[in-house]
Amino acid sequence: MSLFPLDDAACLTLAEAHGTPLFAYDGATAEAQFRRLRSALPPRARLAFAVKANPHPELLKRFAALGSSFDCASMGELHRVAELGLPPGRAFFAGPGKRREELELAVKMKVRIQAEGWEDLARLDGLSASEVAVNLRVHPATGAEEGNRIIGGVGPSAFGIDEEQLPDILARAKSLKHVRIRGLHVFAASNQRDARKLLATHSMVLDLAERMRREHGLEFEQIDLGGGLGVAYSEDQSELDVEALGHGLAQLLCEHAWFSGELILEPGRFLAAPCGVYLARVIRIKESRGTRFGILEGGINHLLRPLLTGEPFPVRAIGKDGPTLRTTLAGPLCTSLDRLGEVDLPADLAPGDLLAFGRTGAYGFSEGMTHFLSHPVPPEIWVA
């Protein structure tokens, strides 16, 4: 799969029509990515798009039409999903610090709440007049690996209930009048492109669920495996083998015949990243003590991920080829943190040249420091 959804001609046309910087999204690419993953998975696996990756209403509408459910993590995301007019049961609500008004909205919308601690369980019990099923989010003691630690790992975590605390929490949960634990939620990885490692984590989650069933008498309607499905950000990285992932999940379901419910997957980046491109022009080229800087009209105010992870988005100079030089990309902000990575770009890169950043359909516009220094907010354009 190409790292860029649009060719040079399309990028130039968009830049001339709308000005720069801008984000552009190709709807057909997003839909194809959803269909590809959906067809590779067993029938009992449900996709819940992680809205945090890209909450644009048009993207949510397209995924909803394809049958997607949605993983929400704020009141704002819940409201965006509510605008889709979906039937009950098509949304989940997670987050380590849920406020009372957020829980009230989630109960009203009849979404499945991922309870992250005793506070969630107790507050829900007080809010509910009838029985409400929840999934319990557990932070595993072992078996969860993550390269750049964004959300998973086995160390201390703000997310979920530590596995070793389960006996106490489940004993206390027996006193609840309305809340019933009917599912397990474990989110243990981020941007993992190795299907074998994902499946090892998923196997660990199913083993954990079986122990909870055996030792505490829980019956699960759902086991939510979280997200973590990765994408490549450079040509030398391999893409996730979704067919191998789907085959492995089918095998795990066979091995865990005791479980007859739904598996939930929460991909965000995997579904949305490939459809996006960010376009920005070069303002200056500067040489400083042996380093070539390309200073752009947008930086971490639009693309924060390179600063957070140390990994740049794929980038190319539109309409240019030939020998390259190592270039440090900087934005227009008055901070030395405003860096978009060290990349190879044409040696004749010059002011006015247009750069295209791929894989920006996820954790791009909505993750950026958009209002920092009050630069103009870039438009988001959908390509028919």
DAWO-V130174 format. One record per residue. RES is the residue in one letter. PHI is phi in whole degrees, -180 to 180 (* if undefined). PSI is psi in whole degrees, -180 to 180 (* if undefined). NEAR is the number of other ideal C-beta (glycine too) atoms within 8 Angstrom. Layout:
{{RES | PHI | PSI | NEAR} {RES | PHI | PSI | NEAR}}
This chain:
{{M | * | 139 | 4} {S | -68 | 147 | 5} {L | -77 | -9 | 10} {F | -129 | 128 | 10} {P | -79 | -15 | 13} {L | -126 | 145 | 11} {D | -85 | 178 | 6} {D | -60 | -42 | 8} {A | -62 | -43 | 6} {A | -65 | -40 | 9} {C | -64 | -43 | 15} {L | -64 | -41 | 11} {T | -62 | -44 | 8} {L | -64 | -44 | 14} {A | -63 | -40 | 14} {E | -71 | -35 | 6} {A | -78 | -35 | 5} {H | -118 | -7 | 9} {G | 78 | 172 | 5} {T | -133 | 158 | 12} {P | -75 | 161 | 12} {L | -157 | 159 | 14} {F | -107 | 137 | 16} {A | -128 | 143 | 15} {Y | -128 | 137 | 17} {D | -102 | 108 | 12} {G | -61 | -37 | 13} {A | -64 | -36 | 6} {T | -66 | -43 | 11} {A | -62 | -45 | 17} {E | -66 | -40 | 10} {A | -64 | -38 | 8} {Q | -65 | -41 | 13} {F | -64 | -47 | 14} {R | -63 | -39 | 9} {R | -62 | -46 | 9} {L | -69 | -45 | 14} {R | -59 | -42 | 10} {S | -71 | -22 | 6} {A | -85 | -16 | 9} {L | -94 | 155 | 13} {P | -64 | 154 | 9} {P | -56 | -30 | 4} {R | -83 | 4 | 8} {A | -97 | 127 | 12} {R | -109 | 139 | 9} {L | -94 | 127 | 14} {A | -122 | 102 | 14} {F | -61 | 129 | 16} {A | -77 | 105 | 12} {V | -60 | -29 | 15} {K | -57 | -28 | 9} {A | -66 | -39 | 12} {N | -167 | 104 | 14} {P | -88 | 16 | 11} {H | -59 | 130 | 10} {P | -56 | -36 | 8} {E | -66 | -41 | 9} {L | -66 | -44 | 15} {L | -61 | -41 | 15} {K | -62 | -43 | 9} {R | -65 | -44 | 12} {F | -68 | -38 | 13} {A | -60 | -40 | 12} {A | -65 | -24 | 6} {L | -90 | 2 | 10} {G | 99 | 9 | 6} {S | -68 | 147 | 11} {S | -94 | 180 | 12} {F | -140 | 135 | 17} {D | -98 | 115 | 15} {C | -110 | 152 | 13} {A | -138 | 19 | 10} {S | -163 | 167 | 8} {M | -64 | -38 | 9} {G | -61 | -41 | 7} {E | -69 | -37 | 13} {L | -61 | -43 | 16} {H | -64 | -40 | 9} {R | -64 | -39 | 12} {V | -72 | -36 | 16} {A | -60 | -34 | 8} {E | -67 | -16 | 7} {L | -76 | -17 | 10} {G | 68 | 34 | 4} {L | -79 | 156 | 9} {P | -69 | 161 | 4} {P | -57 | 149 | 7} {G | 97 | -1 | 8} {R | -100 | 13 | 10} {A | -142 | 153 | 15} {F | -127 | 154 | 16} {F | -132 | 115 | 14} {A | -121 | 173 | 11} {G | 140 | 139 | 10} {P | -78 | -12 | 8} {G | -136 | 68 | 4} {K | -78 | 128 | 12} {R | -82 | 161 | 7} {R | -58 | -44 | 7} {E | -66 | -30 | 7} {E | -69 | -43 | 13} {L | -64 | -39 | 14} {E | -61 | -43 | 9} {L | -65 | -42 | 11} {A | -63 | -42 | 12} {V | -64 | -43 | 12} {K | -62 | -39 | 6} {M | -79 | -10 | 11} {K | 60 | 44 | 6} {V | -90 | 159 | 13} {R | -83 | 119 | 12} {I | -91 | 133 | 15} {Q | -92 | 100 | 14} {A | -75 | 125 | 13} {E | -102 | -4 | 12} {G | -176 | 178 | 9} {W | -60 | -34 | 8} {E | -60 | -44 | 6} {D | -60 | -46 | 13} {L | -62 | -46 | 15} {A | -68 | -43 | 9} {R | -65 | -42 | 11} {L | -63 | -39 | 16} {D | -62 | -36 | 11} {G | -76 | -26 | 6} {L | -84 | -25 | 9} {S | -94 | 135 | 11} {A | -96 | -13 | 3} {S | -137 | 177 | 5} {E | -64 | 136 | 7} {V | -130 | 128 | 11} {A | -89 | 137 | 9} {V | -131 | 160 | 16} {N | -102 | 137 | 15} {L | -95 | 122 | 12} {R | -85 | 126 | 14} {V | -118 | 137 | 13} {H | -97 | 107 | 10} {P | -64 | 153 | 13} {A | -83 | -28 | 6} {T | -145 | 165 | 6} {G | 88 | -3 | 9} {A | -105 | 121 | 13} {E | -116 | 146 | 11} {E | -151 | 133 | 14} {G | -68 | -77 | 6} {N | -85 | 116 | 9} {R | -74 | 104 | 9} {I | -107 | -44 | 9} {I | -140 | -21 | 8} {G | -108 | -143 | 12} {G | 89 | 172 | 9} {V | -112 | 5 | 7} {G | -79 | -166 | 5} {P | -58 | 145 | 2} {S | -147 | 145 | 8} {A | -80 | -10 | 3} {F | -96 | 135 | 9} {G | 70 | -172 | 13} {I | -104 | 127 | 13} {D | -57 | 137 | 10} {E | -53 | -38 | 10} {E | -71 | -13 | 5} {Q | -91 | -4 | 8} {L | -58 | -46 | 12} {P | -55 | -42 | 7} {D | -68 | -47 | 7} {I | -63 | -44 | 12} {L | -69 | -33 | 12} {A | -66 | -43 | 7} {R | -67 | -33 | 9} {A | -65 | -21 | 10} {K | -65 | -19 | 6} {S | -84 | -9 | 4} {L | -70 | 139 | 10} {K | -83 | -37 | 4} {H | -119 | -27 | 11} {V | -84 | 132 | 14} {R | -127 | 129 | 9} {I | -81 | 113 | 12} {R | -122 | 6 | 10} {G | -158 | 165 | 15} {L | -121 | 139 | 14} {H | -128 | 125 | 14} {V | -135 | 123 | 16} {F | -119 | 106 | 15} {A | -122 | 6 | 15} {A | -155 | 165 | 16} {S | -144 | 132 | 12} {N | 51 | 52 | 11} {Q | -95 | 123 | 14} {R | -103 | 1 | 10} {D | -100 | 110 | 7} {A | -60 | -33 | 11} {R | -65 | -41 | 8} {K | -70 | -39 | 10} {L | -61 | -45 | 14} {L | -66 | -34 | 12} {A | -62 | -41 | 10} {T | -66 | -43 | 17} {H | -62 | -38 | 12} {S | -63 | -41 | 9} {M | -60 | -40 | 13} {V | -66 | -44 | 14} {L | -66 | -37 | 13} {D | -64 | -41 | 8} {L | -62 | -44 | 13} {A | -60 | -40 | 13} {E | -65 | -40 | 11} {R | -65 | -40 | 8} {M | -64 | -36 | 13} {R | -67 | -45 | 12} {R | -71 | -42 | 6} {E | -89 | -23 | 6} {H | -126 | 1 | 9} {G | 74 | 20 | 5} {L | -80 | 142 | 8} {E | -115 | 128 | 6} {F | -105 | 126 | 13} {E | -84 | -31 | 8} {Q | -138 | 146 | 13} {I | -126 | 113 | 14} {D | -95 | 114 | 16} {L | -86 | 1 | 11} {G | 74 | -162 | 11} {G | -108 | -130 | 14} {G | 94 | -3 | 14} {L | -69 | 121 | 14} {G | -97 | 167 | 11} {V | -129 | 157 | 14} {A | -81 | 143 | 11} {Y | -114 | 7 | 10} {S | -154 | 162 | 7} {E | -65 | -26 | 6} {D | -88 | 2 | 3} {Q | -97 | 141 | 8} {S | -83 | 151 | 5} {E | -84 | 156 | 8} {L | -65 | 132 | 14} {D | -85 | 94 | 7} {V | -72 | -27 | 12} {E | -66 | -42 | 7} {A | -64 | -39 | 9} {L | -63 | -46 | 15} {G | -64 | -42 | 12} {H | -63 | -42 | 8} {G | -65 | -39 | 12} {L | -65 | -39 | 14} {A | -62 | -40 | 9} {Q | -64 | -42 | 8} {L | -63 | -38 | 12} {L | -65 | -38 | 11} {C | -66 | -40 | 7} {E | -70 | -26 | 7} {H | -112 | 65 | 10} {A | -65 | -19 | 5} {W | -64 | -25 | 6} {F | -96 | 120 | 11} {S | -115 | 9 | 3} {G | -90 | -157 | 10} {E | -96 | 142 | 9} {L | -94 | 135 | 14} {I | -113 | 133 | 14} {L | -118 | 141 | 13} {E | -118 | 59 | 14} {P | -71 | 137 | 12} {G | -122 | -67 | 15} {R | -54 | -46 | 15} {F | -60 | -39 | 13} {L | -80 | -36 | 15} {A | -100 | -32 | 16} {A | -55 | -47 | 14} {P | -64 | -18 | 12} {C | -85 | -9 | 13} {G | -108 | 149 | 18} {V | -140 | 141 | 15} {Y | -113 | 130 | 17} {L | -114 | 130 | 16} {A | -149 | 149 | 12} {R | -99 | 153 | 14} {V | -76 | 130 | 14} {I | -95 | -44 | 8} {R | -144 | 154 | 8} {I | -117 | 126 | 11} {K | -131 | 136 | 7} {E | -102 | 129 | 7} {S | -140 | 105 | 6} {R | 50 | 49 | 3} {G | 90 | 0 | 4} {T | -115 | 132 | 7} {R | -93 | 124 | 10} {F | -104 | 136 | 13} {G | -109 | 112 | 14} {I | -97 | 122 | 11} {L | -107 | 169 | 16} {E | -82 | -4 | 9} {G | -142 | 150 | 14} {G | -142 | -132 | 13} {I | -72 | -10 | 16} {N | -67 | -20 | 14} {H | -114 | -35 | 15} {L | -129 | 95 | 14} {L | -88 | -22 | 10} {R | -54 | -43 | 11} {P | -58 | -36 | 14} {L | -69 | -38 | 8} {L | -74 | -38 | 7} {T | -110 | -16 | 8} {G | 78 | 8 | 5} {E | -118 | 122 | 8} {P | -76 | 159 | 11} {F | -72 | 153 | 14} {P | -62 | 140 | 12} {V | -141 | 145 | 14} {R | -141 | 153 | 8} {A | -91 | 121 | 11} {I | -69 | 126 | 12} {G | 78 | 12 | 6} {K | -127 | 149 | 9} {D | -148 | -173 | 3} {G | 100 | -166 | 7} {P | -57 | 149 | 5} {T | -121 | 162 | 8} {L | -132 | 148 | 10} {R | -67 | 130 | 8} {T | -133 | 130 | 12} {T | -91 | 118 | 11} {L | -88 | 125 | 15} {A | -123 | 152 | 11} {G | -98 | -169 | 15} {P | -91 | 4 | 11} {L | -80 | 151 | 12} {C | -85 | 58 | 3} {T | -154 | 141 | 5} {S | -74 | -5 | 4} {L | -75 | -14 | 7} {D | -80 | 78 | 11} {R | -131 | 138 | 13} {L | -110 | 12 | 14} {G | 115 | 165 | 11} {E | -103 | 118 | 7} {V | -137 | 163 | 9} {D | -93 | 122 | 6} {L | -134 | 160 | 11} {P | -51 | 141 | 11} {A | -63 | -27 | 7} {D | -96 | 22 | 6} {L | -55 | 136 | 13} {A | -142 | 161 | 7} {P | -54 | 138 | 8} {G | 96 | -18 | 6} {D | -65 | 147 | 11} {L | -99 | 128 | 15} {L | -108 | 143 | 16} {A | -117 | 128 | 14} {F | -107 | 123 | 14} {G | -91 | 171 | 14} {R | 61 | 28 | 14} {T | -99 | 16 | 14} {G | -75 | -13 | 15} {A | -129 | 140 | 14} {Y | 52 | 46 | 10} {G | -115 | -99 | 15} {F | -54 | -52 | 12} {S | -75 | -15 | 9} {E | -94 | -15 | 7} {G | -69 | 163 | 11} {M | -87 | 64 | 7} {T | -57 | -36 | 8} {H | -96 | -2 | 6} {F | -66 | 125 | 9} {L | 69 | 8 | 7} {S | 59 | 32 | 4} {H | -69 | 157 | 9} {P | -58 | 145 | 3} {V | -80 | 127 | 6} {P | -71 | 145 | 12} {P | -73 | 158 | 8} {E | -114 | 120 | 10} {I | -114 | 132 | 10} {W | -98 | 130 | 8} {V | -95 | 124 | 11} {A | -71 | * | 3}}
